[in-house]
Each structure stands twice: as C-alpha cells, then as structure tokens.
C-alpha cells in the first residue's frame, strides 16, 4: 500500500491525523473503529468470513491508510491467535495444506510486486469476482450440483494464491478464499476452522515484509492496545455463534456477507481507478 493511497478509500477526514503516531483521542476515530473492530472479530472467528476486508476502509474514513494498517495489524495478529488455538484441530487438513502452500507463494509474489501494483485495481477485481460468485449462488444462475465438490489441488492452489496475494496488497483475502471453500459445503465449524487457520498463517507471514516495506508504524501500538479488547470480545462472540448456527443459515449469512463486502470493494476500487 503506497503512502499516497488515501484517495483509494475516499478518506475525507484523514488529513488532521497525518503524522500522528501516538494514542488517537479524537472521538470520530472511535465512531469508525467500533464497527470496524466488530467486523474484524466476527471475521476472525469465521462467523462472517471476509467481513474484515472492509475494516481498514472504514478506518480510512478518518485516518490515512498506512496508519490504519499499522493500527490494525497487531489487532489482527492477536485475534488470529485466538482463532488458531480454538480451531487448529477442527480444520480440514487437506484443504489447509493446499491453501497454505499456495499462500506462501502468494505472499512472496505480493512482497515482490507491492510497489508496482495498484491497490485500487486489486480491490476492483476482487470485488467483481466476489460479487459475481455471490450473485451466482443467490440468483441460482447455474444448477447447484447435488454432490458438493471435494478439495482440489488445482482450484485450491489458484484461489489460495490469489487470496494470499490480495491479502498482502489490499487486505482482501476473504472473497477469493470463499470462491474455493464455499462450494464444498463443509460443516460450518470445519469451514470456519480452515479459513481461520489459513488466514492466520498468511497474516503472520506479512509481518516482516510489511515492516521492511515501511507499512508498520509501531507508534500506533498504544491505539491498537486500546482497541484490542473489543476485537477479542467480537472474536469470542463469533466463535460462540459458529458452534450454534446450523450449516444452512451459516452459509446464507456467509454468501450475504460476501456480496456486501465484494460490492464495497468493487465500489472503492472503481472510485479510485476513475479518480473520484
């Protein structure tokens, strides 16, 4: 993410925060931070998979993108560990193995091309893919096969790579991952566990590259610590709900969240590419 990318998200109130690296005290920041952190926690629990993709854009309504990433990454890493320790034994082993191998390659590709790729175009493409995939399910444009497909090295490698790459460039791992995972119609707990473990691993892979690319400002850690309890509370709430919601409504919630998130990403990407 480039330092002059504030316009990618359309952050009209970010200017007063430029250069600030300590604890943020402006109340408008916390008005944006509360829904962003709730979505992050639900996403990290696997309850509303992919919803965390719009957390950074929400924060970018009030702070610059680089600062938003610096504040969010420590929170994401801690919330990820909660999900990882809870779900490690429940994940789908073959799917996880396929995705993780592809995820390593995606992170390396993201690191190598971060300075050359437009984040706006990545968000636009991810948004379009996710929107079409969700609409295909909601509108029943194609007959749903009676038997769900199983794990696939070809599809898993493709979408695992795309998910990891777009996560590195623009924090948008959820929609590409859903394109691969949701058609398998796994039990809700297995789906949530596999997605959470994979996303945890690729987030931790980003720490050193992000630091070397200058995207982490550890002066923001004080704000991260203030926000962290809310994200953890939302994560635990999501974990509780995943274990109690049957598969059918779980997937309906998932496809609805995917559609909303994808439309938001496509909108942000389109506005930025058109210079809005």
C-alpha positions in Angstrom: 0.0 0.0 0.0 1.5 3.3 -1.0 1.7 6.2 1.3 -0.3 8.4 -1.0 -3.1 5.9 -1.3 -5.6 7.7 0.9 -7.8 8.6 -2.0 -8.2 4.9 -2.8 -10.6 4.7 0.1 -12.0 8.2 -0.1 -11.0 9.2 3.4 -12.3 12.8 3.7 -11.4 13.3 7.3 -7.9 11.8 7.3 -5.8 15.0 6.9 -5.9 16.0 10.6 -4.4 12.7 11.5 -1.4 12.9 9.2 1.8 12.5 11.1 0.2 11.4 14.3 1.8 8.2 15.7 0.6 8.2 19.4 -2.7 7.3 21.0 -5.6 8.7 19.0 -8.1 10.5 21.2 -10.4 12.0 18.6 -14.0 10.6 19.2 -14.7 10.4 15.4 -11.9 7.8 15.1 -13.6 5.6 17.6 -17.0 6.0 16.0 -15.4 4.4 12.9 -13.3 2.0 14.9 -16.1 0.2 16.8 -17.9 -1.2 13.7 -14.6 -1.9 12.1 -13.4 -3.9 15.1 -16.7 -5.8 15.4 -16.4 -6.9 11.8 -12.8 -7.9 12.3 -13.7 -10.0 15.3 -16.5 -11.8 13.5 -14.3 -12.4 10.5 -11.5 -13.8 12.6 -13.9 -16.3 14.3 -15.0 -17.5 10.8 -18.6 -16.5 11.6 -18.9 -13.8 8.9 -16.0 -14.8 6.8 -14.5 -12.0 4.7 -16.2 -9.1 6.6 -12.9 -8.0 8.0 -11.9 -6.9 4.4 -13.9 -3.7 4.9 -12.4 -2.9 8.4 -9.4 -1.0 7.0 -11.6 1.0 4.5 -13.9 2.0 7.4 -10.9 3.3 9.4 -9.7 5.1 6.4 -12.7 7.4 6.6 -10.9 9.1 9.5 -7.2 8.2 9.3 -4.7 7.7 6.4 -4.5 4.1 5.0 -0.9 3.5 6.2 -1.8 4.4 9.7 -4.9 2.2 9.6 -2.8 -0.8 8.5 -0.3 0.0 11.3 -3.1 0.0 13.9 -5.0 -3.0 12.6 -2.2 -5.5 12.0 -1.3 -6.0 15.8 -5.0 -6.4 16.5 -5.4 -8.9 13.6 -2.5 -10.9 14.8 -3.8 -11.3 18.3 -7.3 -12.1 17.2 -5.8 -14.6 14.7 -4.1 -16.4 17.6 -7.4 -16.8 19.4 -9.0 -18.4 16.4 -5.9 -20.5 15.7 -5.8 -22.0 19.2 -9.5 -22.6 19.1 -9.8 -24.1 15.7 -6.5 -25.9 15.0 -7.8 -29.4 15.5 -11.1 -28.8 13.6 -9.6 -27.6 10.3 -9.9 -29.6 7.1 -6.4 -30.9 6.8 -6.1 -31.4 3.0 -7.7 -28.0 2.2 -5.5 -26.3 4.7 -2.3 -27.9 3.3 -3.3 -26.9 -0.3 -4.1 -23.4 0.7 -1.0 -22.9 2.9 1.4 -23.9 0.2 -0.3 -21.5 -2.3 -0.4 -18.9 0.5 3.4 -18.9 0.8 3.8 -18.3 -2.9 1.1 -15.6 -2.9 2.9 -13.7 0.0 6.2 -13.8 -1.8 4.6 -12.6 -5.0 2.9 -9.8 -3.1 6.2 -8.7 -1.5 7.9 -8.7 -4.9 5.3 -6.7 -6.7 3.9 -4.4 -3.9 5.5 -1.3 -5.3 4.2 -2.0 -8.8 0.6 -3.0 -8.3 -2.3 -0.5 -7.9 -4.2 -1.4 -4.8 -7.3 0.1 -6.3 -7.3 -2.3 -9.3 -6.8 -5.2 -6.9 -9.8 -4.2 -4.9 -11.9 -3.7 -8.0 -11.0 -7.1 -9.4 -11.6 -8.9 -6.1 -14.9 -7.1 -5.7 -16.1 -8.1 -9.1 -15.1 -11.7 -8.6 -16.8 -11.9 -5.2 -19.9 -10.2 -6.4 -20.4 -12.5 -9.4 -19.7 -15.5 -7.3 -22.2 -14.5 -4.6 -24.9 -13.5 -7.2 -24.5 -16.8 -9.0 -25.4 -18.5 -5.7 -28.2 -16.2 -4.7 -29.9 -16.0 -8.1 -29.3 -19.7 -8.8 -27.9 -18.8 -12.3 -26.5 -22.4 -12.5 -27.9 -25.6 -11.0 -26.3 -26.4 -7.7 -24.7 -29.9 -8.0 -26.3 -32.5 -5.7 -22.9 -33.6 -4.5 -20.5 -30.9 -3.3 -17.0 -30.9 -4.9 -14.2 -32.0 -2.7 -10.7 -30.4 -2.2 -8.8 -29.7 -5.4 -5.1 -29.1 -5.7 -5.7 -27.1 -8.9 -8.5 -24.9 -7.6 -7.1 -24.6 -4.1 -3.7 -23.6 -5.4 -5.2 -20.9 -7.7 -7.5 -19.4 -5.1 -5.1 -19.8 -2.2 -2.5 -17.9 -4.2 -5.0 -15.2 -5.2 -6.3 -14.9 -1.6 -2.8 -14.6 -0.1 -1.7 -12.2 -2.8 -4.7 -9.9 -2.5 -4.4 -10.0 1.3 -0.8 -8.8 1.0 -1.7 -6.0 -1.4 -5.1 -4.8 -0.1 -6.2 -6.9 2.9 -8.9 -8.7 0.8 -8.3 -12.4 1.3 -11.9 -13.3 2.1 -13.7 -13.3 -1.3 -11.1 -15.4 -3.2 -11.0 -17.9 -0.4 -14.8 -18.1 -0.3 -14.8 -18.9 -4.1 -12.8 -22.0 -3.4 -14.2 -23.1 0.0 -18.0 -22.3 0.0 -18.9 -24.7 -2.9 -17.6 -27.6 -0.8 -20.4 -27.1 1.7 -18.3 -28.2 4.6 -19.8 -28.2 8.1 -19.9 -24.7 9.5 -17.3 -25.5 12.1 -14.9 -27.1 9.6 -15.2 -24.2 7.2 -14.6 -21.6 9.9 -11.7 -23.5 11.3 -10.0 -24.0 7.9 -10.5 -20.4 6.9 -9.3 -19.0 10.2 -6.1 -21.2 10.3 -5.2 -20.3 6.8 -5.8 -16.5 7.2 -3.8 -16.6 10.5 -0.8 -18.1 8.8 -0.8 -15.6 5.9 -1.2 -12.7 8.2 1.8 -13.7 10.3 3.8 -14.2 7.1 3.2 -10.5 6.3 4.9 -9.1 9.5 8.5 -8.9 8.3 7.6 -7.9 4.7 5.3 -5.1 5.9 7.9 -3.9 8.3 10.6 -3.8 5.6 8.2 -2.0 3.3 7.7 0.7 5.9 4.0 -0.1 6.4 4.2 -0.7 10.2 4.4 2.3 12.5 4.7 0.9 16.0 4.0 4.3 17.5 0.4 3.3 16.8 0.6 0.4 19.2 -1.0 2.3 22.0 -4.2 2.8 19.9 -4.1 -0.9 18.9 -4.0 -1.9 22.6 -7.0 0.3 23.4 -9.0 -1.3 20.6 -7.9 -4.9 21.1 -10.4 -5.9 23.8 -13.3 -5.0 21.6 -11.9 -7.1 18.7 -11.2 -10.0 21.1 -14.7 -9.8 22.5 -16.2 -9.9 19.0 -14.0 -12.8 18.1 -15.2 -14.9 21.1 -18.8 -13.9 20.3 -18.3 -15.1 16.7 -16.7 -18.4 18.0 -19.8 -19.0 20.2 -22.2 -18.4 17.3 -20.3 -20.6 14.8 -20.8 -23.6 17.2 -24.6 -22.9 17.5 -25.7 -22.0 14.0 -26.7 -24.8 11.6 -25.0 -25.1 8.2 -27.8 -23.8 6.1 -28.2 -20.4 7.8 -24.4 -20.2 8.3 -23.9 -20.3 4.5 -26.7 -17.9 3.8 -25.0 -15.4 6.2 -21.7 -16.1 4.5 -22.9 -15.5 1.0 -24.7 -12.4 2.1 -21.6 -11.1 3.8 -19.5 -12.0 0.7 -21.9 -10.0 -1.5 -21.9 -6.9 0.7 -18.1 -6.9 1.2 -17.5 -7.5 -2.6 -19.8 -4.7 -3.6 -18.0 -2.4 -1.2 -14.6 -3.4 -2.6 -15.7 -3.0 -6.2 -17.1 0.4 -5.3 -13.9 1.6 -3.6 -11.8 0.2 -6.4 -13.9 1.8 -9.2 -13.9 5.2 -7.5 -10.2 5.1 -7.1 -9.4 4.0 -10.6 -11.7 6.7 -12.0 -10.1 9.3 -9.9 -13.2 10.0 -7.8 
